[in-house]
């Protein structure tokens, strides 16, 4: 016996009052009024999972609502009321052909969350998500769960593979889900296990990494926790980093909104490395439960010989460990583990910190409206290309104005 809850936002939002619903062959039927869901109750549900993620928190949905998305919440419980799975979904509508074509998409970042990957739960969640996508008249629904397929580099003797993750991928393929061309988040990452002493963490690093941490200390690099008043400075360093390294970032307002909101709710802290009082590098660390993520990193070209980024990471790791975090996610690793991958140098830096490669199933799309899905797949790259050109030009202008 399953209970499936769909909980929406309340009267003071674009969503109507929440109701408990369950799927049927004809769609979702209203059962009865459910208890109201708010920031605290949803985040408590997220925290109850073995691997909670900040991209599934109320706060992340709140940010996305400000920038054109709507958020919705799905919860699966057994007959005793025990939560088995949950998902915050983001929904967005876009118009094409001068408004004559409306396309709606659904996306659950790093979701759904699962208590376990047993076959019955997998199938129930996928059944309901497919019905949900059709009821929303969505072109597709994208999932991006942190379901780990293996630990370690491909082909390593100690590579560990998850049979349940492989079974989940097979179930997706059997149902017609498509491995997404638009992964959005990194499929692979590098993680550090913090449940060791600082001495053990240092010993697990590569010798050159330990040397560079001590060199930074010796050369007078200082690391401090940033305050919200420092966030515009962090953005300027992030802008400089993006122009130097050739990737696109959003406007300043977006990052200030994210950083301020998560800082306000004690779910993130920023760190700044300084040389003689001048900021030369920074990072933004998110944390939920026992998980921590190095999500944004930025630096200038000054004093690179003093190795500020090494000490910056070490101090962020120490902070996360002191908070009780047991996992430090360095957020991002190559899709292909060879030197031609654009992330290779960053990956080697992360490896040097003693991290282990974690590979997941990645993002998958359920094409609820197949014709429009393939149209969208053709049009999206062109739209993104135009937007990137515009944003790259705007970033260059912004850099020139600030120099």
One Martini backbone bead per residue (centre of mass of N, CA, C, O) as a GRO file, in nm:
protein
  403
    1UNK     BB    1   0.094   0.038   0.025
    2UNK     BB    2   0.043   0.365  -0.102
    3UNK     BB    3   0.160   0.701  -0.057
    4UNK     BB    4   0.087   1.002  -0.243
    5UNK     BB    5   0.236   1.326  -0.251
    6UNK     BB    6   0.115   1.652  -0.346
    7UNK     BB    7   0.285   1.961  -0.279
    8UNK     BB    8   0.196   2.289  -0.266
    9UNK     BB    9   0.161   2.596  -0.256
   10UNK     BB   10   0.022   2.878  -0.125
   11UNK     BB   11  -0.182   3.154  -0.111
   12UNK     BB   12   0.091   3.353  -0.138
   13UNK     BB   13   0.098   3.210  -0.421
   14UNK     BB   14   0.068   3.067  -0.738
   15UNK     BB   15  -0.032   2.846  -0.563
   16UNK     BB   16  -0.227   2.626  -0.429
   17UNK     BB   17  -0.345   2.452  -0.201
   18UNK     BB   18  -0.273   2.175  -0.050
   19UNK     BB   19  -0.278   1.825  -0.161
   20UNK     BB   20  -0.370   1.500  -0.156
   21UNK     BB   21  -0.234   1.258  -0.387
   22UNK     BB   22  -0.308   1.016  -0.652
   23UNK     BB   23  -0.257   0.786  -0.887
   24UNK     BB   24  -0.406   0.716  -1.206
   25UNK     BB   25  -0.518   0.639  -1.515
   26UNK     BB   26  -0.649   0.951  -1.519
   27UNK     BB   27  -0.464   1.051  -1.289
   28UNK     BB   28  -0.492   1.294  -1.051
   29UNK     BB   29  -0.644   1.265  -0.734
   30UNK     BB   30  -0.832   1.403  -0.503
   31UNK     BB   31  -0.850   1.343  -0.157
   32UNK     BB   32  -0.717   1.558   0.057
   33UNK     BB   33  -0.624   1.752   0.285
   34UNK     BB   34  -0.314   1.870   0.366
   35UNK     BB   35  -0.044   1.952   0.504
   36UNK     BB   36   0.155   2.200   0.535
   37UNK     BB   37   0.426   2.326   0.348
   38UNK     BB   38   0.753   2.417   0.445
   39UNK     BB   39   1.072   2.482   0.491
   40UNK     BB   40   1.112   2.299   0.738
   41UNK     BB   41   0.961   2.038   0.649
   42UNK     BB   42   1.114   1.989   0.387
   43UNK     BB   43   1.408   1.988   0.498
   44UNK     BB   44   1.358   1.746   0.684
   45UNK     BB   45   1.317   1.548   0.456
   46UNK     BB   46   1.587   1.581   0.317
   47UNK     BB   47   1.757   1.506   0.581
   48UNK     BB   48   1.647   1.198   0.597
   49UNK     BB   49   1.846   1.128   0.392
   50UNK     BB   50   2.145   0.985   0.320
   51UNK     BB   51   2.163   1.203   0.050
   52UNK     BB   52   2.151   1.504   0.066
   53UNK     BB   53   2.058   1.815  -0.117
   54UNK     BB   54   2.073   2.153  -0.190
   55UNK     BB   55   1.904   2.125  -0.469
   56UNK     BB   56   1.641   2.023  -0.271
   57UNK     BB   57   1.586   2.276  -0.138
   58UNK     BB   58   1.391   2.539  -0.070
   59UNK     BB   59   1.600   2.758  -0.145
   60UNK     BB   60   1.646   2.675  -0.438
   61UNK     BB   61   1.352   2.716  -0.524
   62UNK     BB   62   1.337   3.015  -0.450
   63UNK     BB   63   1.541   3.112  -0.654
   64UNK     BB   64   1.402   2.996  -0.911
   65UNK     BB   65   1.141   3.162  -0.885
   66UNK     BB   66   1.280   3.439  -0.943
   67UNK     BB   67   1.383   3.290  -1.241
   68UNK     BB   68   1.096   3.144  -1.377
   69UNK     BB   69   1.012   2.933  -1.174
   70UNK     BB   70   0.846   2.650  -1.038
   71UNK     BB   71   0.742   2.475  -0.746
   72UNK     BB   72   0.739   2.126  -0.647
   73UNK     BB   73   0.603   1.843  -0.443
   74UNK     BB   74   0.716   1.504  -0.384
   75UNK     BB   75   0.575   1.222  -0.194
   76UNK     BB   76   0.674   0.904  -0.060
   77UNK     BB   77   0.476   0.655   0.115
   78UNK     BB   78   0.394   0.438   0.337
   79UNK     BB   79   0.154   0.297   0.548
   80UNK     BB   80   0.326   0.430   0.805
   81UNK     BB   81   0.469   0.714   0.686
   82UNK     BB   82   0.721   0.644   0.543
   83UNK     BB   83   0.972   0.775   0.375
   84UNK     BB   84   1.097   0.687   0.036
   85UNK     BB   85   1.046   0.957  -0.135
   86UNK     BB   86   1.165   1.266  -0.307
   87UNK     BB   87   1.062   1.585  -0.483
   88UNK     BB   88   1.184   1.867  -0.637
   89UNK     BB   89   1.020   2.062  -0.875
   90UNK     BB   90   1.081   2.228  -1.182
   91UNK     BB   91   0.888   2.479  -1.362
   92UNK     BB   92   0.872   2.568  -1.719
   93UNK     BB   93   0.778   2.829  -1.949
   94UNK     BB   94   0.794   2.851  -2.313
   95UNK     BB   95   0.817   3.053  -2.602
   96UNK     BB   96   0.743   3.013  -2.951
   97UNK     BB   97   0.673   3.152  -3.238
   98UNK     BB   98   0.552   3.414  -3.114
   99UNK     BB   99   0.362   3.236  -2.899
  100UNK     BB  100   0.244   2.967  -3.052
  101UNK     BB  101   0.457   2.806  -2.865
  102UNK     BB  102   0.431   2.597  -2.580
  103UNK     BB  103   0.684   2.513  -2.335
  104UNK     BB  104   0.716   2.251  -2.093
  105UNK     BB  105   0.928   2.197  -1.807
  106UNK     BB  106   1.088   1.941  -1.602
  107UNK     BB  107   1.293   1.958  -1.291
  108UNK     BB  108   1.517   1.752  -1.078
  109UNK     BB  109   1.760   1.845  -0.879
  110UNK     BB  110   1.903   1.586  -0.745
  111UNK     BB  111   1.657   1.402  -0.848
  112UNK     BB  112   1.543   1.189  -0.669
  113UNK     BB  113   1.500   1.083  -0.345
  114UNK     BB  114   1.634   0.793  -0.171
  115UNK     BB  115   1.637   0.546   0.065
  116UNK     BB  116   1.604   0.322  -0.163
  117UNK     BB  117   1.673   0.088  -0.455
  118UNK     BB  118   1.428  -0.062  -0.482
  119UNK     BB  119   1.221  -0.183  -0.718
  120UNK     BB  120   0.947  -0.071  -0.620
  121UNK     BB  121   1.032   0.225  -0.588
  122UNK     BB  122   1.131   0.284  -0.865
  123UNK     BB  123   0.864   0.224  -1.020
  124UNK     BB  124   0.676   0.416  -0.870
  125UNK     BB  125   0.824   0.679  -0.926
  126UNK     BB  126   0.824   0.660  -1.237
  127UNK     BB  127   0.526   0.639  -1.280
  128UNK     BB  128   0.452   0.916  -1.147
  129UNK     BB  129   0.632   1.100  -1.320
  130UNK     BB  130   0.494   1.036  -1.589
  131UNK     BB  131   0.216   1.137  -1.508
  132UNK     BB  132   0.299   1.420  -1.429
  133UNK     BB  133   0.406   1.513  -1.705
  134UNK     BB  134   0.136   1.479  -1.853
  135UNK     BB  135  -0.038   1.664  -1.667
  136UNK     BB  136   0.157   1.917  -1.734
  137UNK     BB  137   0.231   1.914  -2.041
  138UNK     BB  138   0.510   1.816  -2.081
  139UNK     BB  139   0.772   1.754  -2.281
  140UNK     BB  140   0.959   1.710  -2.020
  141UNK     BB  141   1.139   1.507  -1.772
  142UNK     BB  142   1.403   1.574  -1.544
  143UNK     BB  143   1.648   1.374  -1.403
  144UNK     BB  144   1.919   1.391  -1.115
  145UNK     BB  145   2.029   1.160  -0.947
  146UNK     BB  146   2.236   1.041  -0.676
  147UNK     BB  147   2.333   0.770  -0.847
  148UNK     BB  148   2.575   0.540  -0.790
  149UNK     BB  149   2.778   0.343  -0.999
  150UNK     BB  150   3.080   0.441  -0.905
  151UNK     BB  151   3.412   0.394  -0.771
  152UNK     BB  152   3.645   0.529  -0.940
  153UNK     BB  153   3.831   0.461  -1.193
  154UNK     BB  154   3.829   0.339  -1.486
  155UNK     BB  155   3.985   0.016  -1.447
  156UNK     BB  156   4.030  -0.014  -1.168
  157UNK     BB  157   4.084  -0.251  -0.931
  158UNK     BB  158   3.893  -0.078  -0.703
  159UNK     BB  159   3.639  -0.070  -0.855
  160UNK     BB  160   3.305   0.023  -0.769
  161UNK     BB  161   2.986  -0.135  -0.825
  162UNK     BB  162   2.636  -0.070  -0.880
  163UNK     BB  163   2.363  -0.268  -0.925
  164UNK     BB  164   2.121  -0.075  -0.869
  165UNK     BB  165   2.205   0.141  -1.076
  166UNK     BB  166   2.198  -0.039  -1.324
  167UNK     BB  167   1.898  -0.116  -1.293
  168UNK     BB  168   1.791   0.173  -1.322
  169UNK     BB  169   1.891   0.223  -1.608
  170UNK     BB  170   1.733  -0.010  -1.738
  171UNK     BB  171   1.453   0.100  -1.663
  172UNK     BB  172   1.470   0.361  -1.821
  173UNK     BB  173   1.511   0.238  -2.102
  174UNK     BB  174   1.252   0.061  -2.106
  175UNK     BB  175   1.065   0.338  -2.079
  176UNK     BB  176   1.215   0.574  -2.270
  177UNK     BB  177   1.442   0.700  -2.157
  178UNK     BB  178   1.687   0.973  -2.192
  179UNK     BB  179   1.994   1.057  -2.226
  180UNK     BB  180   2.108   1.363  -2.169
  181UNK     BB  181   2.242   1.639  -2.341
  182UNK     BB  182   2.152   1.804  -2.071
  183UNK     BB  183   2.308   1.787  -1.764
  184UNK     BB  184   2.398   2.060  -1.599
  185UNK     BB  185   2.527   1.870  -1.412
  186UNK     BB  186   2.754   1.680  -1.284
  187UNK     BB  187   2.817   1.345  -1.314
  188UNK     BB  188   3.097   1.384  -1.194
  189UNK     BB  189   3.319   1.342  -0.906
  190UNK     BB  190   3.486   1.455  -0.600
  191UNK     BB  191   3.558   1.292  -0.290
  192UNK     BB  192   3.568   1.346   0.067
  193UNK     BB  193   3.655   1.193   0.368
  194UNK     BB  194   3.611   1.340   0.703
  195UNK     BB  195   3.632   1.076   0.907
  196UNK     BB  196   3.913   1.216   0.995
  197UNK     BB  197   4.192   1.329   1.067
  198UNK     BB  198   4.396   1.578   0.977
  199UNK     BB  199   4.642   1.398   0.942
  200UNK     BB  200   4.501   1.194   0.751
  201UNK     BB  201   4.420   1.393   0.532
  202UNK     BB  202   4.708   1.483   0.462
  203UNK     BB  203   4.823   1.196   0.402
  204UNK     BB  204   4.619   1.152   0.148
  205UNK     BB  205   4.774   1.342   0.004
  206UNK     BB  206   4.970   1.476  -0.201
  207UNK     BB  207   5.277   1.593  -0.159
  208UNK     BB  208   5.240   1.861  -0.320
  209UNK     BB  209   4.991   1.959  -0.166
  210UNK     BB  210   5.114   1.980   0.114
  211UNK     BB  211   5.333   2.178   0.032
  212UNK     BB  212   5.139   2.409  -0.067
  213UNK     BB  213   5.003   2.462   0.200
  214UNK     BB  214   5.266   2.537   0.355
  215UNK     BB  215   5.355   2.760   0.166
  216UNK     BB  216   5.117   2.950   0.209
  217UNK     BB  217   5.168   2.988   0.509
  218UNK     BB  218   5.465   3.093   0.480
  219UNK     BB  219   5.370   3.337   0.267
  220UNK     BB  220   5.098   3.470   0.417
  221UNK     BB  221   4.840   3.331   0.382
  222UNK     BB  222   4.496   3.424   0.433
  223UNK     BB  223   4.199   3.287   0.591
  224UNK     BB  224   3.852   3.381   0.559
  225UNK     BB  225   3.538   3.456   0.650
  226UNK     BB  226   3.282   3.575   0.487
  227UNK     BB  227   3.077   3.842   0.420
  228UNK     BB  228   2.819   3.985   0.256
  229UNK     BB  229   2.998   4.240   0.180
  230UNK     BB  230   3.194   4.041  -0.004
  231UNK     BB  231   3.029   3.936  -0.252
  232UNK     BB  232   3.103   4.137  -0.480
  233UNK     BB  233   3.400   4.052  -0.480
  234UNK     BB  234   3.353   3.757  -0.555
  235UNK     BB  235   3.223   3.817  -0.824
  236UNK     BB  236   3.464   3.958  -0.958
  237UNK     BB  237   3.641   3.703  -0.943
  238UNK     BB  238   3.447   3.523  -1.104
  239UNK     BB  239   3.453   3.688  -1.361
  240UNK     BB  240   3.756   3.666  -1.409
  241UNK     BB  241   3.762   3.357  -1.424
  242UNK     BB  242   3.566   3.320  -1.666
  243UNK     BB  243   3.730   3.479  -1.874
  244UNK     BB  244   3.997   3.321  -1.845
  245UNK     BB  245   3.848   3.013  -1.873
  246UNK     BB  246   3.580   3.016  -2.065
  247UNK     BB  247   3.310   3.081  -1.897
  248UNK     BB  248   2.973   3.107  -1.809
  249UNK     BB  249   2.788   3.359  -1.639
  250UNK     BB  250   2.596   3.532  -1.448
  251UNK     BB  251   2.462   3.769  -1.296
  252UNK     BB  252   2.512   3.917  -0.998
  253UNK     BB  253   2.229   3.892  -0.868
  254UNK     BB  254   2.212   3.587  -0.856
  255UNK     BB  255   2.452   3.530  -0.662
  256UNK     BB  256   2.360   3.711  -0.432
  257UNK     BB  257   2.103   3.557  -0.377
  258UNK     BB  258   2.224   3.285  -0.312
  259UNK     BB  259   2.434   3.363  -0.095
  260UNK     BB  260   2.245   3.510   0.102
  261UNK     BB  261   2.035   3.290   0.158
  262UNK     BB  262   2.230   3.060   0.257
  263UNK     BB  263   2.364   3.228   0.474
  264UNK     BB  264   2.110   3.305   0.639
  265UNK     BB  265   2.049   2.969   0.676
  266UNK     BB  266   2.309   2.814   0.736
  267UNK     BB  267   2.418   2.669   0.425
  268UNK     BB  268   2.665   2.880   0.398
  269UNK     BB  269   3.011   2.964   0.302
  270UNK     BB  270   3.266   3.199   0.265
  271UNK     BB  271   3.602   3.222   0.124
  272UNK     BB  272   3.913   3.410   0.181
  273UNK     BB  273   4.212   3.483   0.018
  274UNK     BB  274   4.504   3.654   0.147
  275UNK     BB  275   4.748   3.918   0.055
  276UNK     BB  276   4.808   4.176   0.230
  277UNK     BB  277   4.473   4.219   0.223
  278UNK     BB  278   4.438   4.077  -0.056
  279UNK     BB  279   4.224   3.942  -0.270
  280UNK     BB  280   4.283   3.612  -0.456
  281UNK     BB  281   4.058   3.412  -0.331
  282UNK     BB  282   3.764   3.185  -0.358
  283UNK     BB  283   3.477   3.029  -0.186
  284UNK     BB  284   3.175   2.822  -0.197
  285UNK     BB  285   3.000   2.665   0.078
  286UNK     BB  286   2.793   2.394   0.110
  287UNK     BB  287   2.542   2.268   0.361
  288UNK     BB  288   2.391   1.937   0.444
  289UNK     BB  289   2.431   1.801   0.706
  290UNK     BB  290   2.697   1.574   0.609
  291UNK     BB  291   2.715   1.769   0.361
  292UNK     BB  292   2.958   1.906   0.123
  293UNK     BB  293   3.012   2.193  -0.116
  294UNK     BB  294   3.216   2.288  -0.379
  295UNK     BB  295   3.076   2.527  -0.606
  296UNK     BB  296   3.251   2.797  -0.586
  297UNK     BB  297   3.525   2.943  -0.776
  298UNK     BB  298   3.790   3.196  -0.722
  299UNK     BB  299   4.033   3.416  -0.901
  300UNK     BB  300   4.336   3.554  -0.946
  301UNK     BB  301   4.667   3.632  -1.081
  302UNK     BB  302   4.764   3.689  -0.802
  303UNK     BB  303   4.989   3.511  -0.618
  304UNK     BB  304   5.016   3.211  -0.730
  305UNK     BB  305   5.298   3.127  -0.599
  306UNK     BB  306   5.144   3.102  -0.301
  307UNK     BB  307   4.899   2.896  -0.306
  308UNK     BB  308   4.594   2.977  -0.209
  309UNK     BB  309   4.400   2.736  -0.297
  310UNK     BB  310   4.506   2.522  -0.101
  311UNK     BB  311   4.438   2.663   0.168
  312UNK     BB  312   4.143   2.713   0.111
  313UNK     BB  313   4.056   2.416   0.102
  314UNK     BB  314   4.156   2.332   0.380
  315UNK     BB  315   3.978   2.529   0.547
  316UNK     BB  316   3.707   2.424   0.439
  317UNK     BB  317   3.742   2.136   0.540
  318UNK     BB  318   3.769   2.207   0.841
  319UNK     BB  319   3.494   2.339   0.866
  320UNK     BB  320   3.320   2.098   0.780
  321UNK     BB  321   3.422   1.905   0.998
  322UNK     BB  322   3.335   2.085   1.246
  323UNK     BB  323   3.019   2.056   1.156
  324UNK     BB  324   2.996   1.725   1.075
  325UNK     BB  325   3.109   1.658   0.814
  326UNK     BB  326   3.181   1.360   0.592
  327UNK     BB  327   3.139   1.517   0.313
  328UNK     BB  328   3.345   1.638   0.031
  329UNK     BB  329   3.246   1.811  -0.252
  330UNK     BB  330   3.424   1.911  -0.554
  331UNK     BB  331   3.255   1.949  -0.803
  332UNK     BB  332   3.374   1.778  -1.046
  333UNK     BB  333   3.434   1.579  -1.343
  334UNK     BB  334   3.510   1.411  -1.594
  335UNK     BB  335   3.377   1.225  -1.850
  336UNK     BB  336   3.672   1.199  -1.959
  337UNK     BB  337   3.973   1.029  -1.855
  338UNK     BB  338   4.155   1.275  -2.004
  339UNK     BB  339   4.366   1.534  -2.117
  340UNK     BB  340   4.137   1.660  -2.318
  341UNK     BB  341   3.980   1.749  -2.095
  342UNK     BB  342   3.875   2.052  -1.960
  343UNK     BB  343   3.900   1.925  -1.645
  344UNK     BB  344   4.182   1.802  -1.589
  345UNK     BB  345   4.339   2.006  -1.407
  346UNK     BB  346   4.124   2.021  -1.187
  347UNK     BB  347   4.124   1.721  -1.125
  348UNK     BB  348   4.418   1.700  -1.027
  349UNK     BB  349   4.378   1.888  -0.789
  350UNK     BB  350   4.161   1.714  -0.647
  351UNK     BB  351   4.327   1.458  -0.621
  352UNK     BB  352   4.549   1.587  -0.439
  353UNK     BB  353   4.338   1.602  -0.185
  354UNK     BB  354   4.226   1.285  -0.177
  355UNK     BB  355   4.025   1.206  -0.383
  356UNK     BB  356   3.727   1.041  -0.509
  357UNK     BB  357   3.570   0.895  -0.758
  358UNK     BB  358   3.231   0.981  -0.866
  359UNK     BB  359   2.973   0.797  -1.033
  360UNK     BB  360   2.682   0.860  -1.224
  361UNK     BB  361   2.389   0.848  -1.418
  362UNK     BB  362   2.265   1.114  -1.448
  363UNK     BB  363   2.068   1.263  -1.686
  364UNK     BB  364   1.708   1.218  -1.752
  365UNK     BB  365   1.454   1.184  -2.006
  366UNK     BB  366   1.099   1.231  -2.033
  367UNK     BB  367   0.910   1.210  -2.332
  368UNK     BB  368   0.586   1.311  -2.328
  369UNK     BB  369   0.647   1.484  -2.609
  370UNK     BB  370   0.817   1.380  -2.866
  371UNK     BB  371   0.802   1.590  -3.089
  372UNK     BB  372   0.879   1.837  -2.906
  373UNK     BB  373   1.140   1.725  -2.794
  374UNK     BB  374   1.300   1.719  -3.066
  375UNK     BB  375   1.263   2.016  -3.120
  376UNK     BB  376   1.401   2.120  -2.865
  377UNK     BB  377   1.679   1.979  -2.924
  378UNK     BB  378   1.727   2.163  -3.178
  379UNK     BB  379   1.682   2.457  -3.053
  380UNK     BB  380   1.847   2.490  -2.790
  381UNK     BB  381   2.143   2.525  -2.896
  382UNK     BB  382   2.081   2.794  -3.038
  383UNK     BB  383   1.992   2.956  -2.796
  384UNK     BB  384   2.248   2.913  -2.626
  385UNK     BB  385   2.443   3.040  -2.827
  386UNK     BB  386   2.321   3.323  -2.823
  387UNK     BB  387   2.337   3.369  -2.515
  388UNK     BB  388   2.645   3.334  -2.489
  389UNK     BB  389   2.728   3.569  -2.669
  390UNK     BB  390   2.588   3.786  -2.504
  391UNK     BB  391   2.723   3.723  -2.229
  392UNK     BB  392   3.017   3.750  -2.316
  393UNK     BB  393   2.995   4.046  -2.393
  394UNK     BB  394   2.897   4.147  -2.115
  395UNK     BB  395   3.144   4.049  -1.954
  396UNK     BB  396   3.357   4.217  -2.102
  397UNK     BB  397   3.232   4.488  -2.033
  398UNK     BB  398   3.242   4.455  -1.725
  399UNK     BB  399   3.549   4.425  -1.706
  400UNK     BB  400   3.621   4.700  -1.833
  401UNK     BB  401   3.469   4.876  -1.618
  402UNK     BB  402   3.648   4.746  -1.366
  403UNK     BB  403   3.954   4.826  -1.477
   0.00000   0.00000   0.00000
